[in-house]
Amino acid sequence: MELKVLGPGCANCKKLEANVFEAVARMNVDADIQKIEDIQEIIGYGILSTPGLVVNGKVKVSGRVPSVSEIINILNG
Amino acid sequence: MWQSTVDWFTYSLLGFSKASVFGGAINFFIYDAIKIVFLLIAINYFMAIVRHYLPVEKIRDFLVSRKFYGADYLLASVFGCITPFCSCSSIPLFVGFLSAKIPLGVTFAFLITSPLVNEAAVAVFLGVWGWKITLLYALAGITVGTISGFVLGKLNLEKQVADFVWQVSVNQAQTANKEQARHSKKTLFRLFSKEAFDITRKIVPYVLIGIAIGALIHGFVPTGYFEKYITKDNIFAVPLAVILAVPMYANATGVIPIIESLVNKGIPLGTALAFMMATVGLSLPEAMILKKVMSIKLLAIFFGLTAFGMTAIGYLFNFVM
C-alpha cells in the first residue's frame, strides 16, 4: 500500500501524518508512507485545500483531518 | 432572561458586588463567553454541512463551468466567505484556481474575502454586535474583495505570477478520482459533529482571551475615554488604523470582542472595523507565503488595493453611523 500525505507543513498536515501512522500501526499492515511538501506536486493531485491523503495514487481526503478510525475505514476500502 | 441568569450567578452565587468594576467585568466575561461559544458551535456545525456538500473543488469547477460576464468576481468573493481559511492553503488554492483557468482577478476576489469574512468571525460578530452590524460587515468584506479583485483583474498582472504556476498541469483524471464516499446519515452526523467541535475547540482559546481583554476594558476604561484621541473628525484616523494593523497578526475571533469594547468607549465604529479588517485580511506572514508564487510588485498591489478598500469601508461606516 502506498500512502501520501499532501501538505506544505502546517499543523493540520502534521496531525494527518500522525493519524496515518497510527492507523497503519493499528492495522498492522505494510505501507509506504510519504509526506509530500512540494507545492507543485500537491497541486498536481488537483486538491485545493490541504491536507490531503492519497491512497495508491487516488485522492481520498482533502481539506480536513480524518480521525484514525476513519483512515482505517478508508484503507480497508 | 439569559442576562438575568448570569447576573444571578455573578452577583448572588459568586458574591461580587454589582457596583464593583471587577464584578461588572466578570459578569460581562461570563455572559459573552457562553453566548459566543454556543454561537460558534452552531455556526461551525452548519458550515461543516455546507463544506461537505460544497467543497472548494466544486466551487472551482462551478467558476470555470460558464461565462459570468463579471459576476464571477462577486461569486468568488461570496464563496470566499463560506470557505474556511488557513494560510497554508492559500497557495494550493491560488495555484489551483489559476491552473483551472480562473482569471487572476477572480482568484484574488476569493483570496481577499476568505480571511475577511469567515464563519468564526461571523459567529463572534453576531454574539457581540447583533445581526445588523454583522450583515454590514459581511457586505463590506464582500465589497472590498469584489472590487479589489475586479481592479486587479484589469491591470494585466499575469506576468507577475511565478512562471511555474502557469505550467502546473493538473491531472484531470486525478481530480475526478476523489471519491465521494457514501456515508450513512449516522456517520455523516458523527462527521459533522466532530468537525464542528474540532474547529470550535481550536478557536475558543483566542475568543476567550479576546473576551477577557474586552471585559477588562469594559470594566476599567471610562466611557468616552478614547474620544479625546480618536474622533470621527480626524480624517487620518482610518488610513492610520489600517496601516498600523498590517504588521499585527491576530486571530479575527480574538480581535472582535476587544474592538467591541473599544467602540463602547468612544472609538468610531468605521475606524475600528477598518483596523480589524486589516489585522485579519492583511498580514505579513501571509505575504511571506504568497511571495513564493508572485512578484513583490503584485503582492504590493494586492495589499495596497485591499488596504485602500478597507479604508473606504471605514469612512463609509463612520459616515453612516
Interface residues (C-beta under 8 A of the other chain):
Chain A: G7 P8 G9 C10 N12 C13 I39 Q40 I42 I43 G44 Y45 G46 I47 L48 S49 T50 G57 K58 V59 K60 S62 G63 R64 V65 S67 E70 I74
Chain B: R51 P55 V56 E57 R60 T83 P84 C86 S87 C88 S89 I91 P92 L93 V95 G96 F97 S99 F164 V168 S169 V170 N171 Q172 Q174 T175 N177 K178 E179 A181 L191 K194 E195 D198 K292
